Amino acid sequence: MSEIETGRMLLSHNFDISNDIFPELSLQEFTQVFIDGLSQYDGVKCRQVNHPHWMVEILFPKNSFSPPQIGEICADALVSKRMSHKNKDDSFPDILLLAGVKTTPPLSNSPDTLQTGEWGVDVVETASAERFLNELGWEEKTAGKTIDDVFRVERLKS
């Protein structure tokens, strides 16, 4: 019987919207979005981490889920949470998950630090995904990289 290989992903939150337009989630609320949203998937575990940048750790069985699949599930979980906050007159944020696999040595030996071979994912809520990606230079930064190195998930307001 083969051992199940576990993937690890750490999430950060980039809230690029005025609080007057849409409320920012607290660390606990942000964590709970993913605990609730991924709880229905066998072998997927989430927890809050103690780190200045990373907020949530997701562990997943690599034989059942690819990193982009976990990204899609995370995006859907955040959309569901935000839909529950939305009033009919509220504007809705664009949601991006911008992910890259760490290829350099870790900055610390803390268990809450991103390790080589693990995925760091910036969960972005923004008024304009296009503007955010342009300012970040996403296309230039990811040119020549494959789905094994980076991925992007978008949920754009309609």
N, C-alpha and C positions, 0 to 999 in steps of 0.2 A: 504494500500500500504506500502511495507516495505522500509526502508531507505537503500540506497546502502552503504555498508561498503567499506571504502577506505583503500587500502594497501599503504605503503610507503617504498621506497627503496632509500638508498643513495649510490652513486657510488664514488669510489676513483680510481686513475689511478696508476698502477705500470708499468713503462716503463723500461723493463729489456733488452734493445737492444742498441747497439752503435748508436749514431746519424749519424755516417758515413754510416751505413747500411740502416737505415730507420729513417725518421724525427719524433721527438716527437711532439705530438699535443699540442698546447697551451691550456690553460684553456677554452678559448672561442671556439676553434675548437673542443675540446673534448665534451663540452656541446652541441654544434651544431649537432654533430653526433647523439646524442640521441633525441634532439628536432626534427630533420628531420626524423630520423628513426622510431620514435614512433608516429609521427603526424597523421598517417593514422588510428590509433586505437582509437575508440570512448571511451571517458572518461579517456584517458591516458594523463597526463600532465607532462612536464619536465621543470626544471629551474635550473640555476646555483645557487649554495649556497656559502655563505661566511663563510668558515670554513678552518682551516689549513690542514685537512685530506680529508674531503668529498668535492666533486666537483659538483655533480649533484644530484638533487632530482627528483624522479619519483613517481608520485601518480597514482594509478590504481584502477579500480573497482574490488574488490575481487570476485564478482559474475560472472565476465567475464574472469578474468585472475588469474592464480596461480602465485606465485613468480617465480618458475622455467620457466613458459611460458614467463614472462617478461624478464627473463635472456636470454632466447633463442633469443627473438626479439632484445635485446641489442647486443648480440654477432653478429647477422646477420647485424645489422646496422654498427657496427665497421668494419666487414669484407668488406661490401660494400664501406665504406669510404676508407679503405686501398687499395682496388682493384683499386679505381680511382686514387690513387697515384702511383701505381706500374708500373714500366717499365718492359719490358720482361726479363731483366737481373737482376732485383732486387730480393733479397731473400724476403720471406714473413714471417711475424712473426706467431708464435703460439699464439692464443688468448684464454685466460681462464677468466671465471667469477667465482670467488670463493665467495660464499655467506653464511652468517650465520645470524640467527635471534638474536637480542640482548636480553639477559636474565637478565642482571644486570641493576641497576639504571643508568640513564644518567649521564654523567660527567658534564653537564651544563644544564641550563634551556633555552639556546639559541634555537630558532626555527630551526636553521641549524645543531643542534646536533642530532645524532642518539638516538632515544628514545626506551625504553623497548618495545619489541614486533615488532620492525621494522627491516628491512633487511639491513645489511651492505654488500656491494658487492665490492670486489677488482677486477677491470678490469685490467687484466695482458696482456701485450704484451711482449713476450719473444722469444729468439731464440730456446729454448727447453722447452716445457711444462713438459716433464718428469723430467728433471734436476731441474726445478723450484719447482715442487711439492715435489720432494725428499728432496731438501734443506729446504723447508718449513715444511716438516713432515706432509703433508696434511692427509695421510692415518691414521697416529697415532692420529692426532688432531680430526679427524672426526669419528673415530671408535665408533660404538655403537649409533651414531646419525642417525636420520631419515630425510626424505625429509622435514619434518616440522621444522627441526633445521638448516640444511645446504643443499646446493646443489652446483654442479659444472657443468659449461657448457664449452665445449671445441670446438674450431675450429682450427684444426691442419693443418699446411701446407702439401701439398701433394707432 
